[in-house]
Amino acid sequence: MLRQWLPWLDNTLEPKDTRNFISQQLAQFAQSKALHTTLFHHGNIAGVLAFNSIDSSNKTGHIGYWLGADFHGKGIMTECVKDLMEIGEKYFSLQRFEIRCAVENTKSRAIPERLGFKEEGTLRRVEKVNELWYDHVVYGKLTNKLAPH
């Protein structure tokens, strides 16, 4: 199921691929450019939640996530994204959050819609997965803090 939406999945075949990814993400975290987390539910790995990128100059966090099928429909990801946004405000001074989802990925789109994100537009043919091109819906949410002009 995840393979349909995640272009990197087929390139993560060996333990070294995962080690390389973790090393890259730790380096980005050390520079406050990204934050990747593993989600556990009752002791089991349930998924991943991340600021795939943090744009500190524009105070924007780009959120990405995936959740195993056994954990769908429990409200886990909605709560975790809400918590990640609080972390983004508190520790990274973020004022804007962005989530991009494939138009057809209704389960992923439901998260920002539940959390009050605004649909800001569609990026056409922005991602190729398994030889198919997908459009992405862009969702954005602003914090209540106003940035100085």
Order of alpha helices (4+ residues) and beta strands (2+ residues): alpha-beta-beta-beta-alpha-beta-alpha-beta-beta
